[in-house]
């Protein structure tokens, strides 16, 4: 199957508005769980997920943390301008560095009400941090095709940008929830293991896990490790082109420790199960980075980025996952890199041959989305059977909804 000629209209279904979970359940781990294996479907709840995961499996969690990326400014005339902070400017090596900046920072942003923001006009917002008043200003630097470059500055300058966002910003909820962020979302739209700030959307497959559930996994000898992929706003964007050739996949920042790659090599004969599509895309991207290194042993870090068609254009001969990951590990050792920080734009669609993972824990995704295409790549046409089952058996859909454990066909 030619990935670029796949029609997105073949990956749609009717999702009634009432099936979309607008709020999380009172307890994370009582969300419903659909288990799919060898063509068969069974139903349970997340509290019992350990019973369906093979012992000695390796679960990979995405420990990114959602930042308060929505900033609302009020003009002197009363009109509102919303700045949605997507990711830092290119001058910063990674998100962590950008978030630690003091005094000012350049950020790539979306702007709600951009037509009301006159050229040269500086927006101002005052916030209280304990007993100190902070003045935050926003200046429009440049308009690009898909975003704006904005300079954000603040006084007093002792706070870093992460602290400014925490006090001035709002946690961004997915647009399809069609409601304003509530105080409860501050906790519930984060995973319990969230650590590394940088996402503008939660890795929602992990929202069902609690500390007690993670303990149950350990008791069953199911091992857990963490990687980081900072989820971008592009995760919500539907495919608008008729075929995938016209869709531009969003690039996202990933961070993977050297020890994780060594662990993956040691567990290639066991079940490696990512929690969420973000974890899956990160793991599969590592394979293609190894392929690039095999092709170019002295490749610089900036060329190690995985582009959306690399998985379909780099293939010339079958290279095992072990050989590819070993080449990546050797490259990191040679370059004294303990944590790999780069970007991936990897697009996974039907016809993709998975290299690392054997199953996936995930939520139910929007029609005509790249996430639904990924599920179809994993289990084939049975995605329709699974989604029809979920729709007729009162499963809740999308970010705050229920989920599934899918074993690869």
TIRO-557811 format. One record per atom (N, C-alpha, C): y negated, x, z negated; residue in one letter. Coordinates in steps of 0.02 Angstrom, whole numbers, plus 32768, in hexadecimal, padded with zeros to 4 digits. Last residue first. Example, Ala and Ser with C-alpha at 12.3 -4.5 7.8 and 13.67 -1.06 7.14 Angstrom:
TIRO-557811
807082827E9Es;803582AC7E9Bs;7FFE82857E76s;811C82947E7Aa;80E182677E7Aa;80A582947E7Aa;
***
This chain:
TIRO-557811
816F7FAD7D05x;81A87F9D7D31x;81BA7FDA7D5Bx;81407FD27C5Dx;813A7FE07CA5x;81787FCC7CCBx;811F7F567BE8x;81467F8F7BFAx;81487F967C46x;80987F1E7B8Bx;80B77F1C7BCDx;80DD7F5C7BDBx;805F7EB97B15x;80817EFA7B1Bx;80AA7EF77B5Ax;7FC27E637B07x;80077E6A7B1Dx;801E7EB27B1Bx;7F527DF27AAEx;7F647E2A7AD8x;7FAE7E2C7AE9x;7EC07D867A94x;7F027DA17A83x;7F147DD87AB4x;7E0D7DAA7A90x;7E487D817A98x;7E887DA37A80x;7D967DE67A9Cx;7DA87DCF7A58x;7DE97DA77A59x;7D9B7E017B2Bx;7D907E357AF8x;7DA67E227AB1x;7E177D927B77x;7DE07DC37B79x;7DD57DE67B36x;7E607CFA7B31x;7E557D2D7B65x;7E177D587B57x;7EE97CBC7AD3x;7EA07CC37AD9x;7E927D007B04x;7F707C4F7AFAx;7F577C937AECx;7F0C7C937AF8x;7FB37BD37B12x;7F7A7BD87AE3x;7F697C1F7ACDx;800C7BCF7B78x;80267BD57B34x;7FEF7BE87B02x;7FD67BD47BF5x;7FF77B957BE2x;80127B967B9Bx;7FA37C557BFCx;7F767C1C7C05x;7F957BDB7BEDx;80177CA47BEEx;7FE17CA77BBCx;7FB37C6B7BC0x;805C7C827C64x;80797C747C23x;80437C727BEDx;80027CB27CC3x;80107C6B7CC1x;802F7C577C7Ex;800B7D3A7CA3x;7FCB7D187C99x;7FD57CCC7C99x;80927D547CC5x;80797D617C82x;80397D3A7C74x;80967D337D4Dx;80C27D107D1Ex;80A87D177CD6x;803C7D917D7Fx;802D7D4A7D85x;80567D217D53x;807A7E097D68x;803C7DFC7D44x;802B7DB27D46x;80E47E187DBDx;80F17DF37D7Fx;80B27DE87D55x;80C57E6C7E23x;80AF7E277E2Ax;80BD7DFD7DECx;80B37F007DBAx;80BD7EDE7DFAx;80A67E967DF8x;80957F487D49x;80CF7F1A7D46x;80DA7EF37D86x;802E7FA47D6Bx;80607FB47D38x;809F7F897D3Ex;7FDB7F687DC6x;7FFA7FA77DD9x;80347FB87DAAx;7FB07EFE7D79x;7FDC7EF07DB2x;7FFE7F2F7DCBx;7F5C7F447D22x;7F977F217D08x;7FC97F137D3Fx;7EFB7F6C7D80x;7F227F9F7D5Bx;7F627F7F7D3Fx;7EC57EF17DA4x;7EE87F1A7DD6x;7F147F4F7DB5x;7E877ED27D2Dx;7EBF7EA97D42x;7EE77ECD7D78x;7E237F337D31x;7E547F347CFAx;7E917F0A7D0Bx;7DD47F107D9Bx;7DFD7F4C7DA3x;7E317F527D6Bx;7DDD7E5D7DB7x;7DC27E987D95x;7DF07ED47DA1x;7E007DD97DD8x;7DDE7E057E09x;7DBC7E407DE8x;7DF47D907D35x;7E0A7D8E7D7Ax;7DE17DBF7DA5x;7DFA7DF97CA0x;7DD77DCC7CCEx;7DF87DCA7D12x;7E907E0D7C3Ax;7E537E237C5Cx;7E377DEF7C8Dx;7ED17E197B99x;7ED37DF57BD9x;7E8F7DFC7BFAx;7EEF7EC07B55x;7EDA7E7A7B51x;7EE67E587B94x;7F7D7F307B36x;7F3C7F1E7B54x;7F2D7ED47B48x;7FE57FB77B39x;7FCE7F817B0Dx;7F887F6F7B25x;80627FEF7BA8x;801A7FE67B9Ax;80107FAD7B6Ax;80D780717BD8x;80C6802C7BC5x;807C802B7BB4x;80DE80F37C02x;811880C87C0Fx;810B807F7BFEx;807981767C4Fx;8085813F7C20x;80C181157C34x;807281DA7CB4x;807581EB7C6Dx;809181B27C43x;806E81A97D37x;808881EC7D2Ax;809781FA7CE1x;808181207DA7x;806D81397D65x;8092817B7D55x;8046810A7E43x;808281227E20x;806E81417DDEx;7FFB807D7E8Ex;7FF380BA7E66x;803480CA7E42x;801580017EBEx;8029803A7EE8x;8022807C7EC4x;7F877FB07E7Cx;7FCC7FAC7E93x;7FDD7FE17EC7x;7F18802D7E31x;7F257FEE7E53x;7F6E7FEB7E68x;7EA080807DDBx;7EE880767DDDx;7EF680307DF8x;7E2980FA7DECx;7E3780B47DFBx;7E8280AD7E03x;7DCB816C7D8Ex;7E0D815B7DA9x;7E15810F7DB0x;7D6481B37D68x;7D5281777D8Fx;7D9281587DABx;7D3A82157CDCx;7D6C81FA7D09x;7D5281B97D29x;7CF582B07CA1x;7CEF826A7CB4x;7D2B82567CDFx;7D0883167C0Bx;7CF9830E7C52x;7CF382C37C61x;7D3F83857B9Cx;7D0C83527BA2x;7CF8834E7BEBx;7DC183BE7B3Cx;7DAD83B27B81x;7D7B83797B83x;7DBD842E7ABBx;7DB783E77ACBx;7D9B83DF7B12x;7DCD84B77AC8x;7DF684937A98x;7DF684487AA5x;7DCE85347B3Bx;7DB784EF7B31x;7DE684CC7B02x;7DDE85B57B75x;7DCD85AD7B2Ex;7DAF85687B1Fx;7E1285C17BF1x;7DC985B87BEDx;7DB185AA7BA6x;7E9985CA7BD9x;7E7886017BFCx;7E2C85FE7BF5x;7EB0854C7BA0x;7EB985897B78x;7E9585C47B97x;7E9684F97C0Ex;7E6D84F37BD2x;7E7385327BA6x;7EFC85247C65x;7EB6852C7C79x;7E8885287C3Cx;7F6D84FC7C1Cx;7F6285437C2Ax;7F1A85527C3Dx;7F5C84717C23x;7F5C84937BE2x;7F4E84DD7BEBx;7F69845C7CADx;7F2B844A7C8Bx;7F25846E7C48x;7FEC84867CC0x;7FB784A97CE4x;7F73849A7CC4x;802E84297C72x;803184707C5Fx;7FFA84987C82x;801783B67CBBx;7FF883BD7C79x;7FF984057C61x;806583D67D2Ex;801D83C97D34x;7FFA83D27CF1x;80E683E47CFAx;80C7841C7D1Dx;807B84137D20x;80F883627CC4x;80FC839D7C9Ax;80D983D97CBAx;80F2830E7D32x;80BF83097CFEx;80BD83477CD2x;811683657DCDx;812983427D8Fx;80EE83407D5Ex;80E183407E6Cx;80DA83707E35x;80E9834B7DF5x;810883267F10x;8115830D7ECCx;811083467E9Ax;807E83467F7Cx;80C4834F7F6Ax;80CC83377F22x;8004830D7F8Cx;8022832E7FC6x;806D833B7FBAx;7F8282AE7F4Fx;7FCB82B37F52x;7FE182D57F94x;7EFC82977F4Ex;7F1282DA7F3Ax;7F5D82E47F45x;7EE682127F6Ex;7ED682447FA1x;7EEE828A7F8Fx;7F0081C27F06x;7F1C81AD7F46x;7F1181E17F7Cx;7EBC81F47E9Cx;7F0481E97E93x;7F2681D77ED5x;7E3681F47EC9x;7E5B82327EC4x;7EA682277EC0x;7DE1818A7ECFx;7E17818B7F00x;7E4281CA7EFBx;7D84819C7E67x;7DAC81607E68x;7DE581627E9Ax;7D9182427E1Ex;7D6E820E7E44x;7D9E81D57E53x;7D8982A27D90x;7DB7827C7DBAx;7D9082437DDBx;7D4683457D7Bx;7D3B82FD7D78x;7D6C82DA7DA7x;7D4A83CA7D8Ex;7D8783AC7D74x;7D8083607D6Cx;7CD884087DACx;7CFE83EF7DE5x;7D3F83CD7DCFx;7CA784367D34x;7C8284007D55x;7CA683E37D92x;7CFD84A17D14x;7D0284617CF0x;7CE184287D16x;7D3C84F57DA8x;7D0E84EE7D6Fx;7D1384A77D52x;7DDC85397DD0x;7DAD85027DD8x;7D7E84FE7D9Cx;7E3B859A7DE4x;7DFC85AE7DC3x;7DC685777DC9x;7EA5855A7E2Ax;7EAF85727DE5x;7E6E85857DC0x;7EB484DB7E86x;7E7D850A7E7Fx;7E7E85267E37x;7F2B84927E81x;7F0D84A07EC2x;7ED884D77EBFx;7F3C848C7DF7x;7F7184AB7E20x;7F5584BE7E64x;7EC884447DDAx;7ECD84897DC3x;7F0584AE7DE9x;7EE783C87E10x;7EAD83EC7E2Ax;7EB084367E16x;7F5383A77DBEx;7F5D83B07E06x;7F2483D87E25x;7F1183967D44x;7F4283CC7D4Bx;7F5083DB7D94x;7EC983247D63x;7EA583627D55x;7ED4839E7D5Cx;7F3182CA7D6Cx;7F0E82DC7DAAx;7EE183197DA0x;7F5882C17CE4x;7F8882D77D17x;7F6282F07D55x;7EE6828B7CAAx;7EFA82CF7C98x;7F2B82EB7CCCx;7EE682087CD7x;7EB582367CF3x;7EC8827F7CE4x;7F4481CD7C84x;7F5681D87CCAx;7F2582087CECx;7EF781CC7C0Cx;7F3681F17C10x;7F4982007C59x;7E8A81797C31x;7E7F81BD7C19x;7EBE81E77C22x;7EC781027C4Fx;7EA381257C85x;7E95816D7C71x;7EF980E17BCEx;7F2680EB7C07x;7F0481147C3Dx;7E8680CE7B83x;7EB481047B71x;7EE281157BABx;7E55805F7BC9x;7E2D809D7BC6x;7E5980D97BB4x;7EB37FFC7BB7x;7EAC80187BFAx;7E8380587BFAx;7F0F80087B1Cx;7ED57FF77B45x;7ED4801B7B87x;7F68807B7ADBx;7F4B803D7AC2x;7F0B80327AE9x;7FF080C47B35x;7FA880C17B25x;7F95807C7B0Ax;8083810D7B0Fx;806680CA7B17x;801B80CC7B04x;810C815F7B3Ex;80C5816C7B32x;80A0812C7B42x;81AF81747B0Ex;817E81427B22x;813981597B0Ex;81EE82177B44x;81EA81DE7B17x;81B981AA7B33x;81DD827E7B99x;821D825B7B9Dx;822182207B6Cx;816282B17B76x;816982917BB8x;81AB826C7BC1x;813F82F47B04x;815782AF7AFDx;8161828B7B40x;8109836F7B1Ax;8145836C7AF1x;816583277AEFx;8096834C7B61x;80CB83737B82x;810D836D7B5Cx;804E830F7AF9x;806482E77B33x;809D830B7B58x;8032837D7AAAx;805D83487A90x;8077831B7AC9x;7FDA83C37AFBx;801A83E37AE8x;804B83AD7AD0x;7F7383677AFCx;7F9583777B3Bx;7FD883987B2Dx;7F4D836C7A77x;7F66832D7A93x;7F8D833B7AD2x;7F1883EB7A69x;7F5683DB7A45x;7F75839A7A5Ex;7EA183E37AAEx;7ED8840B7ACAx;7F1A83F97AAAx;7E5683407AB1x;7E64837F7A91x;7EA183A27AB1x;7DE782F17B1Bx;7E2E82F87B09x;7E39833D7AECx;7D73827D7B4Cx;7D7C82B87B22x;7DC582BA7B0Cx;7D1582387BD6x;7D52823D7BADx;7D52827F7B86x;7CA481C47C1Ex;7CAE82047BFBx;7CEE82037BD2x;7CB981737CBBx;7CB381717C73x;7CC581B47C54x;7C7D811F7D4Cx;7C95815D7D2Dx;7C89815A7CE2x;7CB0808B7DA0x;7C8380AC7D71x;7CA480EA7D54x;7CD1807D7E4Ex;7CEA807E7E0Ax;7CBA80A47DDCx;7C93801C7EC7x;7C86805D7EA8x;7C9A805A7E5Fx;7CDF7FCD7F4Fx;7CD17FCB7F07x;7CC880127EECx;7D0B7FC97FD0x;7CC47FBE7FC5x;7CB07FBC7F7Cx;7D937FD97FC9x;7D6C800E7FEAx;7D2180077FDDx;7DC87F657F98x;7DB67F997F68x;7D8E7FD27F87x;7D7C7ED87FECx;7DB27F097FE2x;7D997F407FB4x;7D0A7E8D7FD4x;7D497E6B7FE7x;7D857E997FDDx;7CAA7EB57F40x;7CBD7EC07F85x;7CFF7E9D7F95x;7CA47EA07EB8x;7C7F7E727EE3x;7C907E7A7F2Dx;7CFD7EA37E2Ax;7CFE7EC17E6Dx;7CDE7E8F7E9Cx;7C947E947D97x;7CC97E7E7DC4x;7CC57EA37E06x;7C727EFA7D0Ex;7C5B7EE87D51x;7C967ED27D7Dx;7C957F287C93x;7C8C7EDF7C9Ax;7C7E7ECA7CE2x;7C967FB17C9Fx;7CD67F907C90x;7CD27F447C98x;7C167FDC7CABx;7C3A7FCD7CE8x;7C7C7FAB7CDCx;7BEB80087C32x;7BDE7FC27C42x;7C037FAD7C81x;7C6F80767BF3x;7C2E80677C10x;7C28801D7C21x;7CBB80C37B69x;7CBD808B7B98x;7C76807C7BB1x;7CF281607B57x;7CB881377B47x;7CB081017B7Dx;7D8A818C7B1Ax;7D68817A7B59x;7D2F814C7B46x;7DE881FB7ABDx;7DA881D87AC1x;7D9781CB7B0Ax;7E8381EE7A60x;7E59820D7A93x;7E1781E77A93x;7EFA820179DFx;7EBC81E579F8x;7E9D82107A2Fx;7FA081C979B1x;7F6F81FD79BFx;7F3281DC79DEx;803281A17956x;7FF0818C796Ex;7FC481CA7979x;80E18172795Ax;80AB81A1794Ex;806A818B7970x;8150811978FEx;81288116793Cx;80EA81407930x;819D810C7890x;819F814C78B2x;817E814978F7x;8183809C7848x;81B88097787Ax;81BE80D578A5x;811580C377FFx;815580B977DBx;819080B2780Ax;80B480C07861x;80C981017846x;810D80FA7823x;80A680367870x;80BC805E78A8x;80D880A17890x;8073801477F3x;80B57FFA7807x;80D180237841x;7FF4804D77FCx;8024806877CBx;806B805277DCx;7FBA7FFA7858x;7FC48040786Ax;7FF68062783Bx;7FB47F887809x;7FDE7F887844x;7FEC7FD0785Bx;7F577FAF77A9x;7F9C7F9F7793x;7FCC7F9E77CEx;7EE47FC077F7x;7F017FFA77D4x;7F497FEC77BFx;7EFD7F647891x;7EE17F6C784Ex;7F007FAA782Fx;7EDC7F34793Ax;7EFF7F60790Ax;7ED87F6478C9x;7E967EEE7998x;7EC97EC97973x;7EE97EF2793Bx;7E457F4279E0x;7E257F1779ADx;7E577EF37982x;7E7E7F8A7A46x;7E857FA47A02x;7E687F7879CDx;7E577F4C7AB8x;7E9E7F477AA6x;7EAA7F5F7A5Fx;7DD07F6C7ACCx;7DE17F2F7AA8x;7E2B7F287A97x;7D687FDE7AB1x;7DAB7FE07ACFx;7DD37FA87AAFx;7CC47F937AC4x;7CFD7FA87A9Ax;7D3C7FB07AC4x;7C397FDC7B16x;7C697FA57B11x;7CA47FBF7AE9x;7BF3804C7B17x;7BCA800F7B17x;7BF77FD17B1Ax;7C1B80DF7AB5x;7C2C80A77AE2x;7BF880707ADFx;7BF681407A56x;7BE5814B7A9Cx;7BF381117ACAx;7C3C819679C9x;7C0B816879E5x;7BFF81767A2Fx;7CDA81A1798Dx;7CAB81C579B9x;7C7C819479DCx;7D24813C7940x;7D0581797923x;7CCC8193794Fx;7D8B80B37913x;7D5380CC793Cx;7D308106791Ax;7DF1807378D5x;7DF780BC78DAx;7DBF80DA7905x;7DDD7FEE78E0x;7DDB8009789Bx;7DDE8056789Cx;7D697FCE7968x;7DAD7FD8794Ex;7DA87FF77908x;7CE77F55796Ax;7CFB7F9B7964x;7D457F9C7950x;7CC27ED4795Dx;7CC37EEF79A1x;7CCA7F3C79A0x;7CBE7EBE78D5x;7CF87EA678F9x;7CFA7EBE7942x;7C437EF478A4x;7C847F0F788Ex;7CBC7EFD78BDx;7BE57EB278F1x;7BDB7EF978E1x;7C1B7F1A78C9x;7C057E2D78F1x;7C1B7E56792Bx;7C137EA0791Dx;7BC57DF67884x;7C0D7E04787Ex;7C277E2F78B7x;7B447DDE78B4x;7B4F7E157885x;7B987E27787Ex;7B4F7DC17968x;7B487DAB7922x;7B577DE578F4x;7B047DBD7A07x;7B2A7DE479D5x;7B1A7DCA798Fx;7B047D227A61x;7AE27D5B7A43x;7B107D7E7A11x;7B727CF77AEAx;7B537CEA7AA9x;7B317D297A91x;7BCF7D097B53x;7B977CDA7B59x;7B7B7CC67B15x;7C3B7D547B72x;7C3D7D2E7B33x;7C047CFC7B2Ex;7C1E7D9A7BE5x;7C447D5C7BEDx;7C4D7D367BABx;7BDE7E107BBDx;7BB57DD87BD5x;7BDC7D967BDAx;7C167E597B23x;7C217E4C7B6Bx;7BFA7E0E7B82x;7B917E937AB6x;7BCE7E6D7AC2x;7BD87E637B0Dx;7B4C7F217A6Ex;7B4F7EF87AABx;7B937ED57AB1x;7AF57F2879D6x;7B377F3279F5x;7B3B7F067A34x;7A4D7F5D79DFx;7A7B7F2679D5x;7ABD7F3779F7x;79D77FD2798Fx;79FD7FB279C5x;7A2C7F7B79AEx;799B800F7924x;79717FEA7953x;79987FC07985x;79FB805178D8x;79CA802778B5x;79A37FFA78E6x;7A4880937936x;7A69806D7901x;7A39803C78E0x;79EA80D87981x;7A0F80A0799Fx;7A2D80737969x;79C781397920x;7994810B793Bx;79B680CD7959x;7A3F817D7911x;7A23815878D8x;79EF812578EFx;7A4B81B57990x;7A8081887977x;7A66815E793Dx;79DC82097996x;79DC81CD79BEx;7A12819B79A7x;79A9823C78EEx;79C782497930x;79CD82067955x;790D82487893x;794B822578A4x;7967823C78E7x;7895828D7891x;78CD82A9786Cx;79108287787Bx;781E826578C9x;7851828178F6x;7890829978D3x;77D081C478A5x;77DC820B789Ax;781B822378BFx;77DF81AA7955x;77BD81CD791Ex;77C681A578DFx;783381BC79F4x;7827819A79B3x;780381C97982x;7861818D7A9Bx;784781BD7A6Ax;783581987A2Ax;78B881867B31x;78AF81657AF0x;7897819A7ABFx;78A881777BD9x;789D81A57BA2x;788F817B7B64x;791F81417C50x;78EE812E7C1Ex;78E781667BEBx;794F811E7CF1x;794981547CC0x;790F81447C91x;79B080917D1Fx;796E80AE7D15x;797580EA7CE5x;7A2F806E7D9Ex;7A1680737D5Ax;79CF808F7D5Ax;7A5680707E22x;7A7E80477DF4x;7A6480487DACx;79F480BB7E68x;7A1580827E87x;7A3480537E54x;796980DB7DF6x;79A080F07E21x;79C180B27E3Fx;78C781007DC0x;78F680CA7DD4x;792A80E87E04x;788B815F7D35x;789E815B7D7Cx;78CE81207D87x;784D81477CB7x;784581877CDAx;785381807D25x;77FB80E07C4Ax;782580DF7C86x;7818811E7CAFx;780480F57B9Dx;77DE81017BDAx;780D81047C15x;77FA80B37AFCx;782380BA7B38x;77F580C27B75x;77F680DC7A4Cx;77D580CC7A8Cx;780580D87AC5x;77F780B079A4x;782180C279DDx;77FD80AD7A1Dx;77C980DB7907x;77AD80C17945x;77D680DD797Fx;77FF80AE7867x;780C80D778A2x;77ED80B578DEx;77D580B277BFx;77CC808E77FEx;77D480BF7838x;783C80BF7730x;781680E27764x;781280B777A3x;7890809076D2x;7849808176C7x;781D80A076FDx;7911806F773Dx;7902807276F5x;78B8806276EBx;78C0805E77C9x;78FC808277B2x;78EF80937769x;78807FE57833x;787F7FFF77EFx;78C2802077E0x;782C7FF778D1x;78667FE578A9x;786080047864x;77D17FC7795Fx;77CE7FE2791Cx;780B7FC978F4x;77BF7FF57A07x;77E47FCB79D8x;77E17FED7993x;77747FF27AA9x;7775800B7A64x;77997FD97A36x;776780317B4Fx;777C7FFD7B20x;7782801B7ADAx;76EA805E7BBEx;771780777B8Ax;7726803E7B59x;76D180547C6Bx;76CC80317C2Bx;7700804C7BF9x;76EC808F7CE4x;76BF80B27CB6x;76B880917C72x;77057FF57D35x;7709803E7D3Ax;76D6805F7D0Cx;77357F6B7CCDx;77087F8B7CFEx;770E7FD67CFCx;77B27F047CC1x;77A07F457CA4x;77767F6B7CD7x;77E27E977CFEx;77A97E8C7CD1x;778E7ECE7CB4x;78517EC07D40x;78177EAF7D6Ax;77D87EA47D3Fx;78B17ECE7CDCx;78917F0B7CF7x;78527EFB7D20x;78FE7E797C8Fx;78B67E6B7C95x;78907EA67CB2x;79687EEE7C50x;795F7EA77C59x;79157E977C59x;79A77F817C91x;796B7F617C74x;796B7F177C84x;7A1780057C68x;7A097FC77C8Dx;79CE7FA67C6Bx;7A0580BA7C64x;7A0280767C47x;7A0180407C7Dx;7A1B815B7C29x;7A25812F7C63x;7A2C80E77C49x;79A281B37BC9x;79DF818B7BCDx;79E081637C0Ex;7961823A7B71x;796282187BB2x;79A481F37BB8x;790882407AD5x;794682477AFBx;793D82237B3Dx;78B382877A45x;78B782607A83x;78F8826E7AA7x;78C882A679B5x;7886829F79D4x;788982757A13x;796D82E979C8x;793682D1799Ex;78F582D079C8x;7A1782CA79F7x;79D382E07A08x;79A082C279D8x;7A95829A79E5x;7A7A82C279AEx;7A3382DB79BCx;7AB5825E7A5Bx;7AA982327A22x;7A8B825879E6x;7ACE82CE7AABx;7A9482A37ABAx;7A8382787A7Dx;7B4482FF7A72x;7B0783297A72x;7AC982FD7A7Cx;7B9A82937A8Ex;7B8D82A77A49x;7B4D82D07A44x;7BA182917B1Bx;7B7F825B7AF7x;7B6D826F7AB0x;7B7F83327B65x;7BAB82FC7B51x;7B8382C97B29x;7B1A83847B97x;7B5F83937BA9x;7B90835B7B97x;7A8883417BE5x;7AAF834A7BA7x;7AF983557BB8x;7A4D83267C5Dx;7A3B83657C3Dx;7A6283737BFDx;7A6B82A97C8Ex;7A9782E17CA3x;7A8783227C7Ex;7A5482317C07x;7A4282537C45x;7A6E82907C51x;7AD281C57BBBx;7A9C81F67BBBx;7A8E82137C00x;7AEA81157BE4x;7B0381587BD5x;7ACA818A7BD9x;7AAA80937BCAx;7AED809D7BE7x;7B0C80DF7BD3x;7A4D80287B70x;7A5B80707B76x;7AA3807C7B8Ex;79E97FB07BA6x;7A317FB87B97x;7A4280027BA4x;795B7F617B74x;79757FA17B8Ex;79BC7FA97B76x;78FD7ED37B96x;793B7EED7B78x;79517F2D7B9Bx;78627E937B6Fx;78857EC17B9Cx;78C37EDA7B77x;78047DFE7B60x;78397E2A7B47x;78577E547B7Fx;77557DD67B49x;77927DD87B71x;77C47E0B7B56x;76DF7DE97B03x;77137DBE7AE6x;77547DBF7B0Cx;76837E447B26x;76797E007B41x;76AD7DD07B26x;76B77EB77AF5x;767C7E9C7AD2x;766D7E567AE9x;776B7EA47AFAx;772B7EBB7B15x;76F27E9B7AEEx;77F27ED37A99x;77C37E9D7AA8x;77817EB97ABFx;78967F0D7AB9x;78507F1D7AAFx;78267EDF7AC0x;79367F297A82x;79087EF47A98x;78C07F097A86x;79C37F807AB2x;79817F877A91x;79537F527AAEx;7A6C7F977AA1x;7A397F697AB9x;79FA7F717A90x;7ACA7FEB7A65x;7AAC80017AA4x;7A757FD37ABFx;7B09802879EAx;7ADB7FEF79EDx;7AAE7FF97A2Bx;7BAD805E7A22x;7B6A806A7A08x;7B3F802B7A10x;7C57806079F7x;7C21803E7A1Cx;7BDE804C79FAx;7CBC80EF79FDx;7C9880BF79D3x;7C5E80A179FBx;7D6281247A2Ax;7D1B811D7A37x;7CFC80E77A0Ax;7DEA813F7A20x;7DC2813C79E2x;7D76813979EFx;7E7280F97A66x;7E3081107A79x;7E0181087A3Dx;7F1A81307A45x;7EE281037A37x;7EA181237A4Fx;7FBE81357A73x;7F7E81587A7Dx;7F4681257A77x;805D81487A2Ax;8026811B7A3Cx;7FE581437A3Fx;80FB81767A50x;80B981947A42x;808381647A5Ax;8197814A7A02x;816481427A36x;812381637A1Fx;81F0814F799Bx;81DC818F79B8x;81AD818879F4x;823080AD79C4x;822480E37993x;8218812479B8x;81DE803D7A36x;8216806A7A25x;8202809E79F1x;81987FA67A01x;81897FEA7A1Ax;81C280187A06x;81B17F3279C3x;81BC7F337A0Bx;81AE7F777A2Ax;818F7F3C7940x;81D47F2B794Ex;81E47F317999x;81067F4E793Ex;81307F897934x;81797F7B7946x;80CD7ECF7944x;80D37EF57982x;81027F32797Ax;80B17E7278E4x;80F67E8578EDx;81017EB1792Ax;802A7E5878EAx;80457E7078AAx;808C7E8B78B2x;80167E197963x;800D7E62795Ex;80297E7F791Ex;809C7DA37982x;80587DB4796Fx;80547DFF7964x;80F67D697A13x;80F37D7679CBx;80AA7D7F79B8x;81677D467A99x;81267D3B7A79x;812A7D497A2Ex;81AA7D8B7B31x;81B17D6E7AEEx;816D7D6D7ACDx;81E57D917BD6x;81AB7D877BABx;81C17D6C7B67x;82307E017C4Bx;82357DCD7C19x;81F77DCC7BECx;822B7E6E7CA1x;82237E2C7CBDx;82247DF37C8Bx;82337EDC7C4Bx;82687ECE7C7Bx;82677E867C93x;81C47E957BDBx;81F17ECE7BE7x;82297EB77C15x;81387E657B81x;81587E617BC3x;81837EA07BCEx;80F77E077B01x;811E7E447B10x;81437E397B52x;80607DD27AC0x;80927DC57AF4x;80B57E077B03x;801D7DA27A29x;80347DDB7A50x;806A7DC57A80x;7F8D7D5F79D5x;7FCD7D5779F6x;7FDC7D947A22x;7F497DA0793Cx;7F427D8F7983x;7F877D8C79A4x;7F557DCF78BFx;7F787D9078CDx;7F6C7D787914x;7F097E4278ADx;7F4F7E4B78BFx;7F767E0978C7x;7E847E197888x;7E937E3B78C7x;7EDC7E3578DCx;7E537D7E784Bx;7E787DBB783Ex;7E8F7DDA7880x;7E057D1A788Bx;7DF37D337848x;7E157D757836x;7DEB7D48793Ax;7E0E7D247905x;7DFB7D4178C1x;7D477D57798Ax;7D887D717974x;7DA97D437941x;7D047CE47A04x;7D007D0779C3x;7D457D2379B2x;7D257CB67A80x;7CDF7CC57A74x;7CD47CEB7A32x;7DA27CCA7AEEx;7D967CCE7AA6x;7D4D7CE37A9Ax;7DBC7C5B7B6Fx;7D9B7C997B5Dx;7D8B7C987B13x;7DE87BDD7B89x;7E1C7C0F7B7Bx;7DFE7C527B66x;7D7C7B917BAFx;7D967B877B6Bx;7DCD7BB87B59x;7D697BB37C35x;7D3A7BCD7C03x;7D567BC77BBCx;7DFF7BDE7C8Ex;7DD17BAC7C72x;7DA67BCA7C3Bx;7E227C3C7D0Fx;7E187C487CC7x;7DE67C157CADx;7E907C497D8Fx;7E5F7C1B7D72x;7E5C7C267D27x;7E947CEB7DDDx;7EB57CB27DBEx;7E7F7C877D9Fx;7EAD7D747E4Fx;7E847D447E2Cx;7EAF7D0E7E0Cx;7ECC7DD37EB4x;7ED57DE07E6Cx;7EA47DB47E45x;7EAD7DC37F35x;7EF47DBC7F25x;7F007DC47ED9x;7E2A7DE57F3Fx;7E397D9D7F3Bx;7E827D907F2Cx;7E257E6B7F57x;7E1D7E567F11x;7E2D7E0C7F09x;7E947EBB7FC0x;7E637E857FBAx;7E617E6E7F72x;7EA57F657FE8x;7EBB7F2E7FBCx;7E827EFB7FB6x;7E7E7FD3802Ex;7E7F7F948052x;7E987F598028x;7E8B80407FDBx;7E47802C7FF0x;7E457FE88012x;7F1580517FCCx;7EED803B7F94x;7EA980207FAAx;7F93801C802Ex;7F5580428033x;7F2480277FFEx;803C802A8000x;800080008000x;7FC1802C8000x;
***
